[in-house]
Amino acid sequence: MPARTASLQPPGPTRRALLAGGAAGALLALGAADRAGATATASASASATAEAGAGASITLTVAAFPLVDEIARAAIPAWQRLHPQVHIKVVTRQYADHHTAMITALSTAVLLPDVLALESSKLGRFAQGGGLENLAQAPYDLGRYRQLLVPYAFDQALARNGAVVAVPTDIGPGTLLYRQDILARAGVDAAELTRSWDGYVAAGARIKKLTGAYLIAHVQEIKDILIRTGIQPGEGLYFDQDSRVLVTSARFVRAFEVALQVRRQGLDARVTAWSNEWAEGFKRGTLATELSGAWLVGQLSNWIAPQTAGLWRASELPEGANAGYGGAFYAMPRKAEPARKLLAWQFIQLMTLDRERQLTAFKTHDAFPALLATHEDPFFDAPVAFLGGQPARQLWRRAARRISAAPVHKQDPFADEVIGTELDNVLNRGKSIRSALADAHALLERRAHR
């Protein structure tokens, strides 16, 4: 999701929940395939409310990080129309603090929320920790909704034991953003950026020579795309399904080679994402392209560089690569208060399976929907003003369906740090690519089964 922070059918039947009509109205809006499950959930939810005491008020606690918290709060009026006696309390922490707090809460069963949001890059550790409810089991039966969600996003929440521990709410289809005005000054056609990675680098050299603008903020971004390209069945990003380490494979070698080529030609600005220098590069027009999730367009237009509106365009990633950048999920603690679990599940359904709620989050917070039924909406065909009127959501919709999920591993965040450090060793200390990846492999082998 826009919380930065990455992967990878035709849309399912449209489901329009009539929030103002209460639980009965919502049932009328469901497709026939969903009615039986929704009836069971609504009935169980009513029982949970009754168990808490006739006429009593119940409060569900939702733990979230910035932007996800705003979307959850915006849904409270719709929720209260369905459940006037069940209040929602959203507890917000900064991104890192939130995930640390959730690890502690799940391991100690102290101060557990009823619902928690998780960012996709953190999902591996939580999925294998055993602290989350298995939503594939009754009474949730999440599997029956699988065809309603972007396939790769659903698959990201699959644990190795077959459990489904979270429901995707938004995704980040990867995209190449480029400054049309800078390319025009350099005489570079956009197709040169995407035809191949070699073409991307060659175009960057011309852009730098003729305009002074850097191709990209940092070569780590190129590495992040290329290590996600060409993942084979049974492989994850850094580990396979049996925890074997994969970082000496061809995709890592190529990622390091292309990154080193860009650095040697002085085509990256050597500034890290979300730094002040990174934001200034966009404002001043010293960065010609960016590789990120589609949600970055909203960030650029709203606060990073709104003065550059109309100058940017979007395209697919170079060489037809497909990757997901970020995404948010909702989950439930396994040891949460049982009397409120079915109510918590209904809240998760509202946030993830309700077409209007998903569209509202997209329109107001650039949270690209994981619910396929939303992809039929005319909003996806509308011009994006910041991108000079380009209907870029069509591009991102296609990308979302091409991304394949790689099995997550609890050591993925650590592996990401290790590979990033070894790339720095190659770029800044002259370490050979072969030695860097071999050292990363040795270190990760020691951590793979922890």
C-alpha positions in Angstrom: 0.0 0.0 0.0 1.0 3.6 0.0 2.8 2.8 3.2 5.8 2.0 1.0 6.3 -0.1 1.2 6.6 -5.3 -2.1 4.1 -9.8 -5.4 3.1 -11.4 -7.7 -8.4 -13.9 -14.6 -10.9 -12.3 -15.4 -12.7 -10.2 -12.7 -15.0 -12.0 -10.3 -18.7 -11.2 -10.1 -19.7 -7.8 -8.9 -20.7 -7.5 -5.3 -22.4 -4.3 -4.2 -23.2 -4.2 -0.5 -26.0 -1.8 0.4 -24.6 -0.4 3.6 -27.5 1.8 4.5 -29.9 -1.3 4.5 -28.3 -3.0 7.5 -27.3 -6.7 7.4 -30.5 -7.8 5.5 -29.8 -5.2 2.8 -26.2 -6.4 2.5 -27.4 -10.0 2.0 -29.6 -8.9 -0.9 -26.5 -7.4 -2.6 -24.4 -10.5 -2.5 -24.1 -12.9 -5.4 -25.8 -16.3 -5.0 -22.5 -18.0 -4.5 -21.8 -15.8 -1.4 -25.2 -15.7 0.3 -25.0 -18.8 2.3 -21.6 -17.8 3.8 -22.7 -14.3 4.5 -25.9 -15.5 6.2 -23.9 -17.7 8.5 -21.5 -14.9 9.3 -24.3 -12.4 9.9 -26.1 -14.9 12.2 -22.9 -15.7 14.1 -22.2 -12.0 14.4 -25.6 -11.4 15.9 -25.0 -14.2 18.4 -21.7 -12.6 19.4 -23.4 -9.3 20.0 -26.0 -11.0 22.1 -23.4 -12.8 24.2 -21.8 -9.5 25.1 -25.1 -8.5 26.7 -28.4 -7.4 25.4 -28.4 -3.7 24.6 -24.7 -3.5 25.6 -22.1 -1.6 23.5 -19.1 -3.4 22.1 -15.8 -1.9 20.9 -13.6 -3.5 18.3 -10.0 -2.4 18.2 -8.3 -2.1 14.9 -4.5 -1.7 14.9 -3.1 0.0 11.8 -0.3 2.1 10.4 -0.6 5.5 8.6 -2.9 5.8 5.6 -4.5 2.4 6.3 -5.7 3.9 9.6 -7.3 6.8 7.7 -9.1 4.4 5.4 -10.4 2.3 8.3 -11.7 5.4 10.1 -13.5 6.6 6.9 -15.4 3.3 7.0 -16.7 3.7 10.5 -20.0 5.5 9.5 -20.8 2.7 7.1 -20.0 0.1 9.7 -22.2 1.8 12.3 -25.1 1.7 10.0 -24.8 -2.0 9.9 -23.8 -2.4 13.6 -25.0 0.6 15.7 -24.0 -1.1 19.0 -20.5 -2.1 17.8 -18.0 0.7 17.9 -14.6 0.8 16.1 -11.5 2.1 17.8 -8.5 2.6 15.4 -5.1 2.5 17.1 -2.4 4.1 15.0 1.4 3.6 15.3 4.1 4.6 12.8 4.9 1.8 10.3 7.8 0.2 12.0 6.4 0.7 15.5 3.1 -0.9 14.5 4.6 -4.1 13.2 7.0 -4.4 16.2 4.0 -3.9 18.5 2.0 -6.6 16.7 4.8 -9.1 16.9 4.9 -8.5 20.7 1.2 -8.7 21.1 0.8 -11.9 19.1 3.7 -13.6 21.0 2.5 -12.6 24.5 -1.3 -12.4 23.9 -1.3 -9.1 25.7 -3.1 -6.0 24.4 -4.3 -7.9 21.3 -6.4 -6.0 18.9 -9.4 -7.6 17.3 -8.2 -6.7 13.8 -4.7 -5.8 12.6 -3.3 -4.4 9.4 -0.1 -5.8 7.9 2.1 -4.6 5.1 3.0 -7.1 2.4 6.7 -7.2 3.1 6.1 -8.1 6.7 3.6 -10.8 5.9 6.1 -13.7 5.7 7.2 -13.4 9.3 3.6 -13.2 10.6 2.3 -16.0 8.3 4.8 -18.5 9.8 4.5 -17.3 13.4 1.3 -19.1 14.3 -0.2 -16.1 15.9 -2.8 -15.3 13.3 -6.3 -16.8 12.7 -6.5 -19.3 9.8 -9.2 -17.6 7.7 -9.4 -20.6 5.4 -11.3 -22.5 8.1 -14.9 -22.3 9.2 -16.7 -20.1 9.9 -14.7 -17.7 7.7 -14.1 -20.0 4.7 -12.0 -17.3 2.9 -11.3 -19.7 0.1 -14.8 -19.2 -1.4 -13.9 -15.5 -2.0 -10.6 -16.3 -3.7 -11.9 -15.7 -7.2 -13.0 -12.2 -6.1 -9.5 -11.0 -5.3 -6.4 -10.3 -7.4 -4.7 -13.7 -7.5 -1.2 -12.8 -6.5 -2.4 -10.8 -3.5 -4.5 -13.6 -2.2 -1.6 -16.0 -2.6 0.7 -13.8 -0.7 -1.3 -14.6 2.5 -0.9 -18.4 2.1 1.3 -19.9 4.8 3.4 -23.0 4.0 1.0 -25.2 6.0 -1.9 -24.1 3.8 -3.4 -21.6 6.2 -4.6 -18.3 4.8 -3.8 -15.7 7.5 -4.8 -12.4 6.0 -7.1 -10.7 3.4 -5.6 -8.2 0.9 -7.2 -4.8 0.8 -4.9 -2.9 -1.6 -1.9 -3.7 -3.8 0.9 -1.9 -5.6 1.3 -2.9 -9.3 4.8 -2.0 -10.4 5.2 0.8 -12.9 7.9 2.9 -14.5 7.2 6.7 -14.1 9.1 9.1 -16.3 9.3 12.8 -17.0 8.0 13.4 -20.5 9.6 16.8 -20.7 13.0 15.5 -19.8 12.8 12.7 -22.4 11.7 15.2 -25.0 14.7 17.4 -24.3 17.0 14.4 -24.7 15.3 13.1 -27.8 14.5 9.9 -26.1 11.3 7.9 -26.9 9.5 6.3 -24.0 9.7 2.9 -25.7 13.5 3.0 -25.4 13.1 2.9 -21.6 11.0 -0.3 -21.6 12.2 -2.4 -24.5 15.0 -3.9 -22.5 17.2 -3.1 -19.5 20.1 -2.4 -21.8 17.9 0.1 -23.6 16.9 1.6 -20.3 20.5 2.2 -19.4 21.5 3.5 -22.8 18.5 5.9 -22.7 19.7 7.0 -19.3 23.1 7.8 -20.6 21.7 10.1 -23.3 19.3 11.8 -20.8 22.2 12.5 -18.4 24.5 13.8 -21.2 21.9 16.1 -22.8 19.8 17.3 -19.8 22.0 16.6 -16.7 19.1 14.6 -15.1 19.8 11.3 -13.5 18.1 8.2 -14.8 17.0 7.1 -11.3 17.4 8.0 -7.7 19.3 4.9 -6.6 20.4 1.6 -8.3 18.9 -0.4 -5.4 15.6 0.2 -7.1 16.7 -1.5 -10.3 18.0 -4.4 -8.2 14.7 -4.7 -6.4 12.9 -5.2 -9.8 15.4 -7.6 -11.3 15.6 -10.0 -8.4 11.8 -10.3 -8.7 12.0 -11.2 -12.4 12.1 -14.9 -13.5 11.1 -16.5 -10.2 10.4 -20.2 -10.9 7.6 -22.3 -9.5 8.4 -23.4 -5.9 10.8 -20.5 -5.5 10.3 -17.5 -3.2 12.3 -14.3 -3.5 15.3 -15.3 -1.5 14.4 -18.9 -0.4 12.6 -21.8 -2.1 9.7 -23.7 -0.5 12.2 -25.9 1.4 14.2 -22.9 2.7 17.1 -23.4 0.3 18.9 -20.1 -0.4 18.5 -18.7 -3.9 20.7 -15.6 -3.9 23.4 -16.9 -6.2 20.9 -17.6 -9.0 21.0 -15.9 -12.4 18.4 -13.3 -11.5 20.5 -12.0 -8.6 23.7 -11.9 -10.8 21.9 -9.9 -13.5 20.4 -7.5 -11.0 23.8 -6.8 -9.6 25.3 -6.5 -13.1 22.7 -4.0 -14.3 22.9 -2.0 -11.1 26.7 -1.8 -11.4 26.5 -0.7 -15.0 24.2 2.2 -14.1 26.5 3.2 -11.2 29.7 3.1 -13.3 28.1 5.5 -15.8 27.0 7.9 -13.1 23.3 7.5 -14.0 21.9 7.3 -10.4 21.7 10.2 -8.0 22.7 8.0 -5.1 19.8 9.2 -2.9 17.5 6.8 -1.1 13.8 6.7 -1.4 11.8 8.9 1.0 14.8 11.1 1.9 14.6 14.8 1.5 17.1 14.6 -1.3 14.8 12.1 -3.1 11.8 14.4 -2.8 13.9 17.4 -4.0 15.0 15.5 -7.1 11.4 15.2 -8.2 10.6 18.8 -7.4 13.6 20.1 -9.3 13.4 17.8 -12.2 16.8 16.1 -11.7 15.3 12.6 -11.7 14.0 11.4 -15.1 12.4 8.1 -14.0 11.3 6.2 -11.0 10.4 2.5 -10.5 7.7 2.0 -7.9 4.1 1.1 -7.2 1.2 2.8 -8.9 0.4 4.4 -5.6 3.4 6.7 -5.9 1.5 8.9 -8.4 -0.8 9.9 -5.5 2.1 10.6 -3.3 3.8 12.8 -6.0 0.6 14.7 -6.8 -0.5 15.2 -3.2 2.7 16.2 -1.4 6.0 15.3 -2.9 6.0 17.3 -6.1 2.5 18.6 -6.9 4.1 21.4 -9.0 5.2 18.8 -11.6 1.6 17.8 -12.5 1.2 17.1 -16.2 4.9 16.4 -16.7 4.9 12.7 -15.7 3.8 9.6 -17.6 3.5 5.9 -16.7 4.5 2.8 -18.5 5.2 -0.9 -17.9 8.4 -1.9 -16.3 11.5 -2.5 -18.5 11.6 -5.7 -20.5 8.0 -6.6 -19.5 8.9 -7.2 -15.9 6.1 -7.6 -13.4 6.4 -6.9 -9.7 4.3 -5.8 -6.8 5.3 -2.9 -4.6 3.7 -3.0 -1.2 0.2 -3.7 -0.3 -1.9 -3.9 2.9 -3.7 -6.8 4.5 -6.2 -7.3 7.3 -5.7 -10.2 9.8 -7.1 -11.4 13.1 -5.1 -12.6 16.1 -5.7 -16.3 16.8 -6.0 -15.6 20.6 -8.2 -12.6 20.3 -11.5 -12.4 22.3 -13.6 -15.3 20.8 -16.9 -13.4 21.4 -15.8 -10.7 19.0 -14.0 -12.7 16.3 -17.0 -12.9 14.0 -17.7 -9.2 14.3 -14.0 -8.6 13.5 -14.4 -10.8 10.5 -17.4 -8.8 9.3 -15.3 -5.6 9.6 -12.5 -7.3 7.5 -15.1 -8.2 4.9 -16.4 -4.6 4.8 -12.8 -3.4 4.2 -11.8 -6.0 1.6 -14.9 -7.5 -0.1 -17.2 -4.5 -0.4 -16.9 -2.9 -3.8 -17.9 0.7 -2.8 -15.6 0.7 0.2 -12.7 -0.4 -2.0 -13.4 2.2 -4.6 -13.7 4.9 -2.1 -10.3 4.1 -0.7 -8.9 4.1 -4.2 -10.4 7.5 -5.1 -9.4 9.2 -1.8 -6.1 7.5 -0.8 -4.8 5.9 -4.0 -5.1 2.5 -2.4 -5.2 0.3 -5.6 -8.0 -2.2 -4.9 -7.4 -5.9 -4.4 -11.1 -6.6 -5.1 -11.4 -7.5 -8.8 -15.0 -6.3 -9.1 -13.8 -2.7 -8.6 -11.7 -3.1 -11.7 -14.8 -2.9 -13.9 -15.6 0.6 -12.7 -15.3 3.5 -15.1 -12.8 5.2 -12.7 -10.2 2.9 -14.1 -10.7 4.3 -17.6 -10.7 7.9 -16.5 -7.7 10.2 -17.3 -5.2 10.8 -14.6 -4.6 14.6 -14.5 -1.2 14.3 -12.9 0.0 12.1 -15.8 -1.1 14.6 -18.4 -4.5 12.9 -18.9 -3.1 9.4 -19.5 -5.6 6.6 -18.5 -2.8 4.9 -16.6 -5.1 2.9 -14.3 -5.8 0.6 -17.3 -2.0 -0.1 -17.5 -1.9 -0.9 -13.8 -5.0 -3.1 -13.9 -3.3 -5.2 -16.6 -0.1 -5.4 -14.6 -1.9 -6.5 -11.4 -3.2 -9.6 -13.2 0.2 -10.6 -14.6 2.1 -10.5 -11.3 2.8 -13.9 -9.8 3.0 -14.5 -6.0 6.3 -15.8 -4.6 6.0 -17.8 -1.4 7.0 -15.6 1.6 9.6 -16.7 4.1 10.0 -15.4 7.6 13.6 -14.4 6.9 12.8 -12.3 3.8 13.2 -9.0 5.6 16.6 -10.0 6.9 17.6 -11.3 3.4 16.6 -8.0 1.9 19.0 -6.2 4.2 21.8 -8.7 3.5 21.4 -8.3 -0.3 21.2 -4.5 -0.1 24.4 -4.4 2.0 26.2 -6.7 -0.4 25.2 -4.6 -3.4 26.6 -1.6 -1.6 29.8 -3.5 -1.1 29.9 -4.1 -4.9 29.1 -0.5 -5.8 31.2 1.3 -3.2 34.0 -1.0 -2.2 34.9 -2.9 -5.4 33.8 -6.3 -4.1 33.2 -8.7 -7.0 29.6 -9.7 -7.6 30.4 -13.4 -7.3 32.0 -12.9 -3.9 29.2 -10.6 -2.7 26.5 -13.1 -3.5 28.5 -16.0 -2.2 28.9 -14.2 1.2 25.2 -13.4 1.2 24.4 -17.1 0.5 26.6 -18.3 3.4 25.0 -15.8 5.9 21.4 -16.6 4.8 22.0 -20.4 5.0 22.7 -19.9 8.7 19.4 -18.1 9.2 17.2 -20.0 6.8 15.7 -22.4 9.3 15.5 -20.2 12.4 
